[in-house]
């Protein structure tokens, strides 16, 4: 048990719940479980660890790979068979018959668990599949449990007929302290990654291996990245990239490792710039083993030197703009993305003034004049994106679009596409009353996208009025 808790820190409550629900091998399993939570919250890893600890027979079905009912049924039967079998299974009825036949060959009370990862995809396969799987234990003479793993809540699954509701288990997002604890466990791998790209002396090597240095970096990193991103996988990637830049002046003997104020002044603008690259995975670094161009293998020139982290912020921003301009979004999707950015970085009370032609005159109050004299750190574009509703997004979209188009399902589907691409954060389910979103790209990215359609974003930003 202790080893399992150490492998999955900050998930002790969820592990205990799973152990209590799945119980002992001689106890009946629950008919079904519904495990939900945001991405990268440890749902699949916790389930895998618990099932291996209990030594239950189980099958993991990825609902993206099993895109048709036939492939999914055959994957279930192949996973439950002790030896390789080329089973053909085309319907739910055949699946139930094969499971009953499998139960007759083996112990009927042996626990069997079917885990459907990314279960939201089941809604697009067949409306009856989820309903049947929720009651699969009633149709089989087996001690079987179906577990559905998804990032959606149960209310997003609609059923035409009455079904037995599963037991629900929720995995909350990691808080700031938990993220610090989990990423800090990888401190040694971060240091190894840093040293693999540098020739570092023994005295500096000892300083870089000190846990206090990595802890100081993580505090600075999470103070910038925690608000716009809670995805553990993405945070680990961005932390690995920025830790290299954090240690750059230490390697060059420009800043001492214990001078926290100078290190913060060095890394703060770099972290803010890195927000532009969040979720994009753009490689802006030069690899040390970069291949030479043809014809230069036998030249007298010396081989390229080991990369010493001389990338500038200007090069990173240029890379972001180049990537954004080559982003192959549909025409209206680009305007939807622009509208999402304007909704995130403009106060809602200023929408009438920004997007309506006849908004009336506004008296210049002393309070307004003082507010416009704010320092740059308090500008909306630097404070971070704000949440907006779907109806506000559509209102801004129609205000900035010169032509008039109807509100169609294809247009709403492009909003879900932007969420899938991680350009805006929110639910993929379109609901005019409850859907809320947040644009998670930066000014340089949206400016480059706007240039492709000839739109001036700066003209419609409250900060630049």
C-alpha positions, 0 to 999 in steps of 0.5 A: 500500500505504501509503495502505491501511495508513493507512486501516486502522490496526492491521490490517496483519497481516490486510491482508497475509494477505488480499493473500497469499491472494488473490494476483495476477490471474493466479494461481488464487484459494483455493476459500473463506475463512472470516473471523471475529472480533467485531463492529466489528473491521474484517472487511468494511472490510478485505475491501472495501479489498483487493478494490478495491486488487486491482481484482477483480470482486466482489459483497458479499451481506448475508445479512440482506437476502438472506433467501431463496435466490432473492434471494441467487442473483439478487443474485449474478448481478446483481452479476456482470453488466456491464449490468442484467439481470432474471435469474430464479434459483430454485435452486443448479443454475440459479445454477451454469448461469448462472455457467458461461454468464457465464464463457463470455461473459467471461474464465474466468480473471478473478478473481471474489470473492463475499463473504457478510457476516453468514454465520451467517444462511445456516444458517437459509436452507438446510442445503445452501447453505453446503456448495455454496458452499464447493465452488462452484469445483468446479461452475463453470469460473471462477476464483471464491472465496467468502468468509464473514464472521461473528462466530462461529467455524467450529465453530458451522457444522454440516454433515451431509455432508463439505465442503472446509474453508475457509482460516480468517482471524481478526480479534482484538479491538483492544487498549487501545492500538489503540483509543486510536490509532484513536479519536485519528485522529478528534480533529478531528471530535470538536472540530468536533462540540463547537464546532458546539453552542457559542459559544466564544472564540478563546483557548478554541478553541485549547485545545480543538484541542490534541491533548494535551487529547483524548489526556488525555480518551481515557486517562480514557475508556478506563480506564472503558469498555475493560473492559465494551466492546470494540466500536469503533463503540459506543466512538466514540459514547460518546466523542463524547458524553462529550467534550462533558461533559469540555470543559464546565468548560473552556468555562465557565472553571471548570477549566484545560485543563492541570489533569488532576486536576480534570478527572478528578474532574469526568469520573469520575462522569459516565463511570461513569453513562454505562455505564448508557447503553452500547448503548442510544443514549438521547439525553439532550441538548437540541438547539439547534434544538428545535421550538417547541410549536404556538401559540408561533410568534408569542409574545413569548417570546425563542427558546430559548437555545443548549444549554449542557450543563446536563444533570444526572446525575439527568436521565440516570438518570431517562431510563434508568429511563423507557426500561427501564420501557418496554422490551417484554420478555417476562415470563420474559425479564425474569426471565432478565435479572434472573438475569443481573444477579444472577449478574454482581454476586454472588460464586458462593460466596454463591449458596446463602446468597442464593437458598436458604431453608434455607441454614443459619446462617453464623458471623460470622468476623472476616475476614467482618466486615472484608470487609463494611466495604469502601469503596464503590469496592470493591463488586461493583456498582461493580467491574463485571460478572463472567462466569457460566455458563449453568447458573448463570444458569438455577439463579438464574432458577428460584430467583427465579421463584415459579412452576415452568416447564419448560426449553423451547427458547422459554425458551433462545431468549429468552437469545439475544434478550437477547444480540441486544439487547446487554443481556447479552454472550455467544454466541447459541449455547446450550450448557449446557457451554461458554456463558458470559455477562456482564450489561452493564446497570447497577443503575438499569436492572435496578431499573426492569425489576424494578419491572415484575414486582414484584421487589426486586433489592436484596434479592438483592444481596450488596453490600446484605446 
